[in-house]
Amino acid sequence: MQPLKISLETAQKLAKALGVPIERVMHMPPHILMKKLLELEKKEPEHDES
């Protein structure tokens, strides 16, 4: 599988947020990454931007 086409900074932020090594983020299938990001978003408390 090819690495994701994301910047190093983005990969570092994702790795930190997901608690996984950066290498794992880079080689994670896109649909799995999206699923994990959605789970992460659901865990965060909602806040109004108004």
C-alpha positions as YAML, in Angstrom:
chain: A
units: angstrom
residues:
- id: 1
  name: MET
  ca: [0.00, 0.00, 0.00]
- id: 2
  name: GLN
  ca: [1.30, 3.46, -0.87]
- id: 3
  name: PRO
  ca: [1.79, 6.06, 1.86]
- id: 4
  name: LEU
  ca: [-0.93, 8.68, 2.23]
- id: 5
  name: LYS
  ca: [-0.41, 11.90, 0.33]
- id: 6
  name: ILE
  ca: [-0.37, 14.20, 3.33]
- id: 7
  name: SER
  ca: [2.25, 16.61, 4.64]
- id: 8
  name: LEU
  ca: [4.67, 15.69, 7.40]
- id: 9
  name: GLU
  ca: [3.06, 18.24, 9.70]
- id: 10
  name: THR
  ca: [-0.38, 16.75, 9.13]
- id: 11
  name: ALA
  ca: [0.92, 13.24, 9.72]
- id: 12
  name: GLN
  ca: [2.57, 14.36, 12.97]
- id: 13
  name: LYS
  ca: [-0.64, 15.98, 14.21]
- id: 14
  name: LEU
  ca: [-2.68, 12.89, 13.31]
- id: 15
  name: ALA
  ca: [-0.19, 10.57, 15.00]
- id: 16
  name: LYS
  ca: [-0.31, 12.65, 18.18]
- id: 17
  name: ALA
  ca: [-4.12, 12.88, 18.16]
- id: 18
  name: LEU
  ca: [-4.58, 9.16, 17.50]
- id: 19
  name: GLY
  ca: [-1.75, 8.05, 19.78]
- id: 20
  name: VAL
  ca: [-0.01, 5.96, 17.13]
- id: 21
  name: PRO
  ca: [3.46, 6.13, 15.54]
- id: 22
  name: ILE
  ca: [3.77, 8.41, 12.51]
- id: 23
  name: GLU
  ca: [4.79, 5.45, 10.31]
- id: 24
  name: ARG
  ca: [1.50, 3.75, 11.11]
- id: 25
  name: VAL
  ca: [-0.46, 6.87, 10.16]
- id: 26
  name: MET
  ca: [1.36, 7.20, 6.84]
- id: 27
  name: HIS
  ca: [0.58, 3.60, 5.84]
- id: 28
  name: MET
  ca: [-2.94, 3.45, 7.25]
- id: 29
  name: PRO
  ca: [-5.65, 2.82, 4.65]
- id: 30
  name: PRO
  ca: [-7.61, 6.05, 4.06]
- id: 31
  name: HIS
  ca: [-10.97, 4.56, 5.06]
- id: 32
  name: ILE
  ca: [-9.53, 3.36, 8.40]
- id: 33
  name: LEU
  ca: [-7.98, 6.77, 9.04]
- id: 34
  name: MET
  ca: [-11.31, 8.49, 8.37]
- id: 35
  name: LYS
  ca: [-13.09, 6.08, 10.72]
- id: 36
  name: LYS
  ca: [-10.58, 6.80, 13.50]
- id: 37
  name: LEU
  ca: [-10.89, 10.56, 12.95]
- id: 38
  name: LEU
  ca: [-14.68, 10.34, 13.19]
- id: 39
  name: GLU
  ca: [-14.38, 8.37, 16.44]
- id: 40
  name: LEU
  ca: [-11.95, 10.98, 17.77]
- id: 41
  name: GLU
  ca: [-14.33, 13.79, 16.82]
- id: 42
  name: LYS
  ca: [-17.22, 12.12, 18.64]
- id: 43
  name: LYS
  ca: [-15.14, 11.90, 21.83]
- id: 44
  name: GLU
  ca: [-14.33, 15.63, 21.85]
- id: 45
  name: PRO
  ca: [-16.86, 17.86, 23.60]
- id: 46
  name: GLU
  ca: [-18.80, 20.10, 21.27]
- id: 47
  name: HIS
  ca: [-18.31, 23.84, 21.45]
- id: 48
  name: ASP
  ca: [-20.14, 26.69, 19.78]
- id: 49
  name: GLU
  ca: [-18.20, 29.05, 17.54]
- id: 50
  name: SER
  ca: [-20.86, 31.79, 17.78]
...
